């Protein structure tokens, strides 16, 4: 993942975009999101809409190594940001 960010986007905007993407991928993998995670997705509905089009079109199962790597990387990234 590119930590340098996209030109013109603040670190907060990048965090929101990436958090939305992770939550959507977790949901697609069949994970139950918490109430606060669902509320976060509702709050940032515009970001959700743009991220949905960027998710992989194939179904993701629990054994998918790519999905596992993404979740691991983003969870580590989240702890570094805090």
Secondary structure by P-SEA (a helix, b strand, c coil): ccccccccccaaaaaaaaaaaaaaaaaaacccccaaaaaaaaaaaaaaaaaaaaccccccccccaaaaaaaaaaaaaaaaac
